[in-house]
Amino acid sequence: MISFKNKILLSAAVISAALMYSCSGNHEEKVPEKELIFKGYHYSLDTILKTKEGIIHNIELGEKLNDVKSKEPKKPDEMDVDYCLYNYKIDSISNYSVAYNFVGDSLDEIEVQINTTSLDNGTVVLNAMKKYYTDKYTAPLMDNGVYVFNCFDSKKRNFMITISDNSTTETGIINLLIYREK
């Protein structure tokens, strides 16, 4: 039988161990606390896609450079006459970039790269992106390890979305490419 004094010491040891574990620098993702736009999907889609309208960030292929810039909440991190790049943070372990490429002041291609310091989180984001685009458009085809979605925009024009997993053994790297087939 454990004495009352030993029970107190044992309890103190358990509490101390729990506190040391919680303060040990465990770098798990911290989920933002807000109402989700994309219920049923990973919360990162709220940051990456932003809205259910358009393909990403309420933007569709064919839009003019100034229209794209006006829909983005900040100034581009990089800018050229036919290109602009935006970098965003998702949470404490993940970020992404969106690059818009233009031809003749018409959005021709969107490139998105999602980076996370957790390979597990990268897999979760990849699966959420695949599920979202499958639910919104159609099931993808698989081409050499790349998920290929054949889609139609709001004006019934065909475009493609490819999603590839370029993760390393330690980090998650997901790439999306959105373009019209030429």
mmCIF file of the C-alpha atoms, coordinates in Angstrom:
data_MODEL
# 
_entry.id   MODEL 
# 
loop_
_atom_site.group_PDB 
_atom_site.id 
_atom_site.type_symbol 
_atom_site.label_atom_id 
_atom_site.label_alt_id 
_atom_site.label_comp_id 
_atom_site.label_asym_id 
_atom_site.label_entity_id 
_atom_site.label_seq_id 
_atom_site.pdbx_PDB_ins_code 
_atom_site.Cartn_x 
_atom_site.Cartn_y 
_atom_site.Cartn_z 
_atom_site.occupancy 
_atom_site.B_iso_or_equiv 
_atom_site.pdbx_formal_charge 
_atom_site.auth_seq_id 
_atom_site.auth_comp_id 
_atom_site.auth_asym_id 
_atom_site.auth_atom_id 
_atom_site.pdbx_PDB_model_num 
ATOM 1   C CA . MET A 1 1   ? 0.000   0.000  0.000   1.00 0.00 ? 1   MET A CA 1 
ATOM 2   C CA . ILE A 1 2   ? 1.333   3.448  -0.954  1.00 0.00 ? 2   ILE A CA 1 
ATOM 3   C CA . SER A 1 3   ? 1.509   5.991  1.832   1.00 0.00 ? 3   SER A CA 1 
ATOM 4   C CA . PHE A 1 4   ? -0.160  9.394  1.525   1.00 0.00 ? 4   PHE A CA 1 
ATOM 5   C CA . LYS A 1 5   ? 3.283   11.057 1.362   1.00 0.00 ? 5   LYS A CA 1 
ATOM 6   C CA . ASN A 1 6   ? 4.368   8.758  -1.493  1.00 0.00 ? 6   ASN A CA 1 
ATOM 7   C CA . LYS A 1 7   ? 1.109   9.456  -3.367  1.00 0.00 ? 7   LYS A CA 1 
ATOM 8   C CA . ILE A 1 8   ? 1.820   13.182 -3.179  1.00 0.00 ? 8   ILE A CA 1 
ATOM 9   C CA . LEU A 1 9   ? 5.406   12.665 -4.388  1.00 0.00 ? 9   LEU A CA 1 
ATOM 10  C CA . LEU A 1 10  ? 4.193   10.409 -7.216  1.00 0.00 ? 10  LEU A CA 1 
ATOM 11  C CA . SER A 1 11  ? 1.553   12.969 -8.243  1.00 0.00 ? 11  SER A CA 1 
ATOM 12  C CA . ALA A 1 12  ? 4.139   15.750 -8.195  1.00 0.00 ? 12  ALA A CA 1 
ATOM 13  C CA . ALA A 1 13  ? 6.469   13.656 -10.367 1.00 0.00 ? 13  ALA A CA 1 
ATOM 14  C CA . VAL A 1 14  ? 3.703   12.971 -12.916 1.00 0.00 ? 14  VAL A CA 1 
ATOM 15  C CA . ILE A 1 15  ? 2.739   16.664 -13.059 1.00 0.00 ? 15  ILE A CA 1 
ATOM 16  C CA . SER A 1 16  ? 6.403   17.691 -13.418 1.00 0.00 ? 16  SER A CA 1 
ATOM 17  C CA . ALA A 1 17  ? 6.916   15.189 -16.251 1.00 0.00 ? 17  ALA A CA 1 
ATOM 18  C CA . ALA A 1 18  ? 3.784   16.455 -18.037 1.00 0.00 ? 18  ALA A CA 1 
ATOM 19  C CA . LEU A 1 19  ? 4.946   20.063 -17.719 1.00 0.00 ? 19  LEU A CA 1 
ATOM 20  C CA . MET A 1 20  ? 8.439   19.219 -18.946 1.00 0.00 ? 20  MET A CA 1 
ATOM 21  C CA . TYR A 1 21  ? 6.942   17.378 -21.965 1.00 0.00 ? 21  TYR A CA 1 
ATOM 22  C CA . SER A 1 22  ? 4.612   20.247 -22.817 1.00 0.00 ? 22  SER A CA 1 
ATOM 23  C CA . CYS A 1 23  ? 7.486   22.743 -22.657 1.00 0.00 ? 23  CYS A CA 1 
ATOM 24  C CA . SER A 1 24  ? 9.997   20.555 -24.482 1.00 0.00 ? 24  SER A CA 1 
ATOM 25  C CA . GLY A 1 25  ? 9.681   22.428 -27.770 1.00 0.00 ? 25  GLY A CA 1 
ATOM 26  C CA . ASN A 1 26  ? 7.309   19.951 -29.358 1.00 0.00 ? 26  ASN A CA 1 
ATOM 27  C CA . HIS A 1 27  ? 6.651   21.586 -32.773 1.00 0.00 ? 27  HIS A CA 1 
ATOM 28  C CA . GLU A 1 28  ? 3.180   20.385 -33.658 1.00 0.00 ? 28  GLU A CA 1 
ATOM 29  C CA . GLU A 1 29  ? 0.909   22.405 -35.908 1.00 0.00 ? 29  GLU A CA 1 
ATOM 30  C CA . LYS A 1 30  ? -1.244  24.999 -34.182 1.00 0.00 ? 30  LYS A CA 1 
ATOM 31  C CA . VAL A 1 31  ? -4.721  25.082 -35.676 1.00 0.00 ? 31  VAL A CA 1 
ATOM 32  C CA . PRO A 1 32  ? -6.144  28.599 -36.051 1.00 0.00 ? 32  PRO A CA 1 
ATOM 33  C CA . GLU A 1 33  ? -9.334  29.155 -34.094 1.00 0.00 ? 33  GLU A CA 1 
ATOM 34  C CA . LYS A 1 34  ? -12.007 30.466 -36.477 1.00 0.00 ? 34  LYS A CA 1 
ATOM 35  C CA . GLU A 1 35  ? -15.032 29.307 -38.441 1.00 0.00 ? 35  GLU A CA 1 
ATOM 36  C CA . LEU A 1 36  ? -13.899 27.182 -41.404 1.00 0.00 ? 36  LEU A CA 1 
ATOM 37  C CA . ILE A 1 37  ? -14.853 28.114 -44.970 1.00 0.00 ? 37  ILE A CA 1 
ATOM 38  C CA . PHE A 1 38  ? -14.113 24.598 -46.224 1.00 0.00 ? 38  PHE A CA 1 
ATOM 39  C CA . LYS A 1 39  ? -15.841 22.444 -43.624 1.00 0.00 ? 39  LYS A CA 1 
ATOM 40  C CA . GLY A 1 40  ? -14.895 18.779 -43.858 1.00 0.00 ? 40  GLY A CA 1 
ATOM 41  C CA . TYR A 1 41  ? -11.409 19.555 -45.201 1.00 0.00 ? 41  TYR A CA 1 
ATOM 42  C CA . HIS A 1 42  ? -8.107  20.401 -43.529 1.00 0.00 ? 42  HIS A CA 1 
ATOM 43  C CA . TYR A 1 43  ? -8.062  23.981 -42.224 1.00 0.00 ? 43  TYR A CA 1 
ATOM 44  C CA . SER A 1 44  ? -5.135  24.881 -44.530 1.00 0.00 ? 44  SER A CA 1 
ATOM 45  C CA . LEU A 1 45  ? -7.556  25.072 -47.475 1.00 0.00 ? 45  LEU A CA 1 
ATOM 46  C CA . ASP A 1 46  ? -9.098  28.189 -45.906 1.00 0.00 ? 46  ASP A CA 1 
ATOM 47  C CA . THR A 1 47  ? -5.740  29.932 -46.245 1.00 0.00 ? 47  THR A CA 1 
ATOM 48  C CA . ILE A 1 48  ? -4.600  28.401 -49.537 1.00 0.00 ? 48  ILE A CA 1 
ATOM 49  C CA . LEU A 1 49  ? -7.866  28.590 -51.501 1.00 0.00 ? 49  LEU A CA 1 
ATOM 50  C CA . LYS A 1 50  ? -9.429  31.469 -49.475 1.00 0.00 ? 50  LYS A CA 1 
ATOM 51  C CA . THR A 1 51  ? -12.885 31.209 -51.078 1.00 0.00 ? 51  THR A CA 1 
ATOM 52  C CA . LYS A 1 52  ? -15.069 28.705 -52.890 1.00 0.00 ? 52  LYS A CA 1 
ATOM 53  C CA . GLU A 1 53  ? -15.293 31.052 -55.884 1.00 0.00 ? 53  GLU A CA 1 
ATOM 54  C CA . GLY A 1 54  ? -12.699 30.768 -58.618 1.00 0.00 ? 54  GLY A CA 1 
ATOM 55  C CA . ILE A 1 55  ? -9.933  28.202 -58.700 1.00 0.00 ? 55  ILE A CA 1 
ATOM 56  C CA . ILE A 1 56  ? -7.745  29.691 -55.992 1.00 0.00 ? 56  ILE A CA 1 
ATOM 57  C CA . HIS A 1 57  ? -7.974  33.071 -54.176 1.00 0.00 ? 57  HIS A CA 1 
ATOM 58  C CA . ASN A 1 58  ? -11.207 33.810 -56.119 1.00 0.00 ? 58  ASN A CA 1 
ATOM 59  C CA . ILE A 1 59  ? -9.160  33.950 -59.312 1.00 0.00 ? 59  ILE A CA 1 
ATOM 60  C CA . GLU A 1 60  ? -9.690  32.201 -62.619 1.00 0.00 ? 60  GLU A CA 1 
ATOM 61  C CA . LEU A 1 61  ? -7.470  31.810 -65.649 1.00 0.00 ? 61  LEU A CA 1 
ATOM 62  C CA . GLY A 1 62  ? -7.817  34.608 -68.202 1.00 0.00 ? 62  GLY A CA 1 
ATOM 63  C CA . GLU A 1 63  ? -8.050  37.429 -65.639 1.00 0.00 ? 63  GLU A CA 1 
ATOM 64  C CA . LYS A 1 64  ? -6.019  40.602 -66.129 1.00 0.00 ? 64  LYS A CA 1 
ATOM 65  C CA . LEU A 1 65  ? -2.941  41.362 -64.002 1.00 0.00 ? 65  LEU A CA 1 
ATOM 66  C CA . ASN A 1 66  ? -4.575  44.333 -62.244 1.00 0.00 ? 66  ASN A CA 1 
ATOM 67  C CA . ASP A 1 67  ? -7.654  42.232 -61.410 1.00 0.00 ? 67  ASP A CA 1 
ATOM 68  C CA . VAL A 1 68  ? -5.467  39.532 -59.865 1.00 0.00 ? 68  VAL A CA 1 
ATOM 69  C CA . LYS A 1 69  ? -3.502  42.114 -57.867 1.00 0.00 ? 69  LYS A CA 1 
ATOM 70  C CA . SER A 1 70  ? -6.735  43.685 -56.588 1.00 0.00 ? 70  SER A CA 1 
ATOM 71  C CA . LYS A 1 71  ? -7.986  40.314 -55.307 1.00 0.00 ? 71  LYS A CA 1 
ATOM 72  C CA . GLU A 1 72  ? -4.796  39.608 -53.366 1.00 0.00 ? 72  GLU A CA 1 
ATOM 73  C CA . PRO A 1 73  ? -4.765  41.044 -49.819 1.00 0.00 ? 73  PRO A CA 1 
ATOM 74  C CA . LYS A 1 74  ? -1.200  42.373 -50.071 1.00 0.00 ? 74  LYS A CA 1 
ATOM 75  C CA . LYS A 1 75  ? 1.376   43.628 -52.552 1.00 0.00 ? 75  LYS A CA 1 
ATOM 76  C CA . PRO A 1 76  ? 3.312   40.986 -54.514 1.00 0.00 ? 76  PRO A CA 1 
ATOM 77  C CA . ASP A 1 77  ? 6.576   39.753 -53.017 1.00 0.00 ? 77  ASP A CA 1 
ATOM 78  C CA . GLU A 1 78  ? 7.993   39.614 -56.555 1.00 0.00 ? 78  GLU A CA 1 
ATOM 79  C CA . MET A 1 79  ? 6.706   41.417 -59.630 1.00 0.00 ? 79  MET A CA 1 
ATOM 80  C CA . ASP A 1 80  ? 7.511   41.584 -63.332 1.00 0.00 ? 80  ASP A CA 1 
ATOM 81  C CA . VAL A 1 81  ? 5.482   42.565 -66.417 1.00 0.00 ? 81  VAL A CA 1 
ATOM 82  C CA . ASP A 1 82  ? 4.105   39.036 -66.866 1.00 0.00 ? 82  ASP A CA 1 
ATOM 83  C CA . TYR A 1 83  ? 4.566   37.516 -63.409 1.00 0.00 ? 83  TYR A CA 1 
ATOM 84  C CA . CYS A 1 84  ? 3.736   38.137 -59.761 1.00 0.00 ? 84  CYS A CA 1 
ATOM 85  C CA . LEU A 1 85  ? 4.461   36.040 -56.679 1.00 0.00 ? 85  LEU A CA 1 
ATOM 86  C CA . TYR A 1 86  ? 2.838   36.076 -53.246 1.00 0.00 ? 86  TYR A CA 1 
ATOM 87  C CA . ASN A 1 87  ? 4.082   34.286 -50.113 1.00 0.00 ? 87  ASN A CA 1 
ATOM 88  C CA . TYR A 1 88  ? 1.746   33.397 -47.246 1.00 0.00 ? 88  TYR A CA 1 
ATOM 89  C CA . LYS A 1 89  ? 1.918   31.641 -43.903 1.00 0.00 ? 89  LYS A CA 1 
ATOM 90  C CA . ILE A 1 90  ? -0.645  28.901 -43.142 1.00 0.00 ? 90  ILE A CA 1 
ATOM 91  C CA . ASP A 1 91  ? 0.314   28.132 -39.546 1.00 0.00 ? 91  ASP A CA 1 
ATOM 92  C CA . SER A 1 92  ? 3.395   27.732 -37.349 1.00 0.00 ? 92  SER A CA 1 
ATOM 93  C CA . ILE A 1 93  ? 4.812   24.901 -39.511 1.00 0.00 ? 93  ILE A CA 1 
ATOM 94  C CA . SER A 1 94  ? 3.440   25.572 -43.009 1.00 0.00 ? 94  SER A CA 1 
ATOM 95  C CA . ASN A 1 95  ? 3.557   28.251 -45.700 1.00 0.00 ? 95  ASN A CA 1 
ATOM 96  C CA . TYR A 1 96  ? 2.824   28.529 -49.388 1.00 0.00 ? 96  TYR A CA 1 
ATOM 97  C CA . SER A 1 97  ? 3.528   30.659 -52.441 1.00 0.00 ? 97  SER A CA 1 
ATOM 98  C CA . VAL A 1 98  ? 1.286   31.528 -55.378 1.00 0.00 ? 98  VAL A CA 1 
ATOM 99  C CA . ALA A 1 99  ? 2.896   32.556 -58.662 1.00 0.00 ? 99  ALA A CA 1 
ATOM 100 C CA . TYR A 1 100 ? 0.736   34.026 -61.416 1.00 0.00 ? 100 TYR A CA 1 
ATOM 101 C CA . ASN A 1 101 ? 2.057   33.919 -64.988 1.00 0.00 ? 101 ASN A CA 1 
ATOM 102 C CA . PHE A 1 102 ? 0.506   36.127 -67.669 1.00 0.00 ? 102 PHE A CA 1 
ATOM 103 C CA . VAL A 1 103 ? 0.569   36.150 -71.458 1.00 0.00 ? 103 VAL A CA 1 
ATOM 104 C CA . GLY A 1 104 ? -0.636  39.386 -73.044 1.00 0.00 ? 104 GLY A CA 1 
ATOM 105 C CA . ASP A 1 105 ? -2.128  40.626 -69.729 1.00 0.00 ? 105 ASP A CA 1 
ATOM 106 C CA . SER A 1 106 ? -4.185  37.440 -69.420 1.00 0.00 ? 106 SER A CA 1 
ATOM 107 C CA . LEU A 1 107 ? -3.583  34.986 -66.573 1.00 0.00 ? 107 LEU A CA 1 
ATOM 108 C CA . ASP A 1 108 ? -2.183  31.904 -68.274 1.00 0.00 ? 108 ASP A CA 1 
ATOM 109 C CA . GLU A 1 109 ? -0.917  29.775 -65.385 1.00 0.00 ? 109 GLU A CA 1 
ATOM 110 C CA . ILE A 1 110 ? -1.022  29.574 -61.581 1.00 0.00 ? 110 ILE A CA 1 
ATOM 111 C CA . GLU A 1 111 ? 1.686   27.768 -59.648 1.00 0.00 ? 111 GLU A CA 1 
ATOM 112 C CA . VAL A 1 112 ? 1.238   26.983 -55.949 1.00 0.00 ? 112 VAL A CA 1 
ATOM 113 C CA . GLN A 1 113 ? 3.866   25.449 -53.688 1.00 0.00 ? 113 GLN A CA 1 
ATOM 114 C CA . ILE A 1 114 ? 2.924   24.380 -50.166 1.00 0.00 ? 114 ILE A CA 1 
ATOM 115 C CA . ASN A 1 115 ? 5.777   23.744 -47.719 1.00 0.00 ? 115 ASN A CA 1 
ATOM 116 C CA . THR A 1 116 ? 5.539   22.239 -44.257 1.00 0.00 ? 116 THR A CA 1 
ATOM 117 C CA . THR A 1 117 ? 8.179   21.126 -41.798 1.00 0.00 ? 117 THR A CA 1 
ATOM 118 C CA . SER A 1 118 ? 6.099   18.032 -41.014 1.00 0.00 ? 118 SER A CA 1 
ATOM 119 C CA . LEU A 1 119 ? 5.933   15.231 -43.557 1.00 0.00 ? 119 LEU A CA 1 
ATOM 120 C CA . ASP A 1 120 ? 2.725   13.991 -41.903 1.00 0.00 ? 120 ASP A CA 1 
ATOM 121 C CA . ASN A 1 121 ? 1.125   17.418 -42.253 1.00 0.00 ? 121 ASN A CA 1 
ATOM 122 C CA . GLY A 1 122 ? 2.198   17.507 -45.908 1.00 0.00 ? 122 GLY A CA 1 
ATOM 123 C CA . THR A 1 123 ? 0.365   14.223 -46.511 1.00 0.00 ? 123 THR A CA 1 
ATOM 124 C CA . VAL A 1 124 ? -2.757  15.575 -44.801 1.00 0.00 ? 124 VAL A CA 1 
ATOM 125 C CA . VAL A 1 125 ? -2.694  18.754 -46.939 1.00 0.00 ? 125 VAL A CA 1 
ATOM 126 C CA . LEU A 1 126 ? -2.085  16.734 -50.124 1.00 0.00 ? 126 LEU A CA 1 
ATOM 127 C CA . ASN A 1 127 ? -5.058  14.482 -49.362 1.00 0.00 ? 127 ASN A CA 1 
ATOM 128 C CA . ALA A 1 128 ? -7.260  17.489 -48.534 1.00 0.00 ? 128 ALA A CA 1 
ATOM 129 C CA . MET A 1 129 ? -6.367  19.170 -51.844 1.00 0.00 ? 129 MET A CA 1 
ATOM 130 C CA . LYS A 1 130 ? -7.063  15.974 -53.808 1.00 0.00 ? 130 LYS A CA 1 
ATOM 131 C CA . LYS A 1 131 ? -10.405 15.492 -52.034 1.00 0.00 ? 131 LYS A CA 1 
ATOM 132 C CA . TYR A 1 132 ? -11.462 19.115 -52.527 1.00 0.00 ? 132 TYR A CA 1 
ATOM 133 C CA . TYR A 1 133 ? -10.700 19.214 -56.256 1.00 0.00 ? 133 TYR A CA 1 
ATOM 134 C CA . THR A 1 134 ? -12.253 15.750 -56.733 1.00 0.00 ? 134 THR A CA 1 
ATOM 135 C CA . ASP A 1 135 ? -15.426 16.939 -54.990 1.00 0.00 ? 135 ASP A CA 1 
ATOM 136 C CA . LYS A 1 136 ? -15.495 20.241 -56.912 1.00 0.00 ? 136 LYS A CA 1 
ATOM 137 C CA . TYR A 1 137 ? -14.526 19.016 -60.384 1.00 0.00 ? 137 TYR A CA 1 
ATOM 138 C CA . THR A 1 138 ? -13.960 15.297 -60.982 1.00 0.00 ? 138 THR A CA 1 
ATOM 139 C CA . ALA A 1 139 ? -11.743 12.399 -59.960 1.00 0.00 ? 139 ALA A CA 1 
ATOM 140 C CA . PRO A 1 140 ? -8.149  12.828 -61.126 1.00 0.00 ? 140 PRO A CA 1 
ATOM 141 C CA . LEU A 1 141 ? -6.172  10.650 -63.458 1.00 0.00 ? 141 LEU A CA 1 
ATOM 142 C CA . MET A 1 142 ? -2.741  9.524  -62.303 1.00 0.00 ? 142 MET A CA 1 
ATOM 143 C CA . ASP A 1 143 ? 0.158   10.307 -64.648 1.00 0.00 ? 143 ASP A CA 1 
ATOM 144 C CA . ASN A 1 144 ? 3.657   9.341  -63.457 1.00 0.00 ? 144 ASN A CA 1 
ATOM 145 C CA . GLY A 1 145 ? 2.796   10.055 -59.811 1.00 0.00 ? 145 GLY A CA 1 
ATOM 146 C CA . VAL A 1 146 ? 1.008   13.330 -60.615 1.00 0.00 ? 146 VAL A CA 1 
ATOM 147 C CA . TYR A 1 147 ? -2.718  13.789 -60.028 1.00 0.00 ? 147 TYR A CA 1 
ATOM 148 C CA . VAL A 1 148 ? -4.291  15.388 -63.111 1.00 0.00 ? 148 VAL A CA 1 
ATOM 149 C CA . PHE A 1 149 ? -7.742  17.001 -62.900 1.00 0.00 ? 149 PHE A CA 1 
ATOM 150 C CA . ASN A 1 150 ? -9.576  17.908 -66.109 1.00 0.00 ? 150 ASN A CA 1 
ATOM 151 C CA . CYS A 1 151 ? -11.818 20.842 -65.118 1.00 0.00 ? 151 CYS A CA 1 
ATOM 152 C CA . PHE A 1 152 ? -14.184 23.519 -66.413 1.00 0.00 ? 152 PHE A CA 1 
ATOM 153 C CA . ASP A 1 153 ? -14.346 27.097 -65.108 1.00 0.00 ? 153 ASP A CA 1 
ATOM 154 C CA . SER A 1 154 ? -17.443 29.266 -64.562 1.00 0.00 ? 154 SER A CA 1 
ATOM 155 C CA . LYS A 1 155 ? -17.541 30.074 -68.304 1.00 0.00 ? 155 LYS A CA 1 
ATOM 156 C CA . LYS A 1 156 ? -17.342 26.369 -69.209 1.00 0.00 ? 156 LYS A CA 1 
ATOM 157 C CA . ARG A 1 157 ? -13.772 26.678 -70.497 1.00 0.00 ? 157 ARG A CA 1 
ATOM 158 C CA . ASN A 1 158 ? -11.501 23.683 -70.000 1.00 0.00 ? 158 ASN A CA 1 
ATOM 159 C CA . PHE A 1 159 ? -8.426  23.877 -67.758 1.00 0.00 ? 159 PHE A CA 1 
ATOM 160 C CA . MET A 1 160 ? -6.124  21.447 -65.960 1.00 0.00 ? 160 MET A CA 1 
ATOM 161 C CA . ILE A 1 161 ? -4.981  21.148 -62.355 1.00 0.00 ? 161 ILE A CA 1 
ATOM 162 C CA . THR A 1 162 ? -2.028  18.961 -61.497 1.00 0.00 ? 162 THR A CA 1 
ATOM 163 C CA . ILE A 1 163 ? -1.020  18.106 -57.947 1.00 0.00 ? 163 ILE A CA 1 
ATOM 164 C CA . SER A 1 164 ? 2.316   16.513 -57.199 1.00 0.00 ? 164 SER A CA 1 
ATOM 165 C CA . ASP A 1 165 ? 3.976   15.439 -53.977 1.00 0.00 ? 165 ASP A CA 1 
ATOM 166 C CA . ASN A 1 166 ? 7.617   16.526 -53.965 1.00 0.00 ? 166 ASN A CA 1 
ATOM 167 C CA . SER A 1 167 ? 8.151   15.894 -50.265 1.00 0.00 ? 167 SER A CA 1 
ATOM 168 C CA . THR A 1 168 ? 11.489  14.889 -48.811 1.00 0.00 ? 168 THR A CA 1 
ATOM 169 C CA . THR A 1 169 ? 11.990  12.392 -45.999 1.00 0.00 ? 169 THR A CA 1 
ATOM 170 C CA . GLU A 1 170 ? 11.446  15.175 -43.459 1.00 0.00 ? 170 GLU A CA 1 
ATOM 171 C CA . THR A 1 171 ? 9.392   17.959 -45.070 1.00 0.00 ? 171 THR A CA 1 
ATOM 172 C CA . GLY A 1 172 ? 6.183   18.135 -47.025 1.00 0.00 ? 172 GLY A CA 1 
ATOM 173 C CA . ILE A 1 173 ? 6.260   19.888 -50.406 1.00 0.00 ? 173 ILE A CA 1 
ATOM 174 C CA . ILE A 1 174 ? 3.057   19.902 -52.455 1.00 0.00 ? 174 ILE A CA 1 
ATOM 175 C CA . ASN A 1 175 ? 2.905   21.550 -55.890 1.00 0.00 ? 175 ASN A CA 1 
ATOM 176 C CA . LEU A 1 176 ? -0.206  22.606 -57.798 1.00 0.00 ? 176 LEU A CA 1 
ATOM 177 C CA . LEU A 1 177 ? -0.145  23.787 -61.384 1.00 0.00 ? 177 LEU A CA 1 
ATOM 178 C CA . ILE A 1 178 ? -3.271  25.303 -62.934 1.00 0.00 ? 178 ILE A CA 1 
ATOM 179 C CA . TYR A 1 179 ? -3.281  25.955 -66.690 1.00 0.00 ? 179 TYR A CA 1 
ATOM 180 C CA . ARG A 1 180 ? -5.213  25.595 -69.930 1.00 0.00 ? 180 ARG A CA 1 
ATOM 181 C CA . GLU A 1 181 ? -4.170  22.776 -72.208 1.00 0.00 ? 181 GLU A CA 1 
ATOM 182 C CA . LYS A 1 182 ? -2.515  24.124 -75.341 1.00 0.00 ? 182 LYS A CA 1 
# 
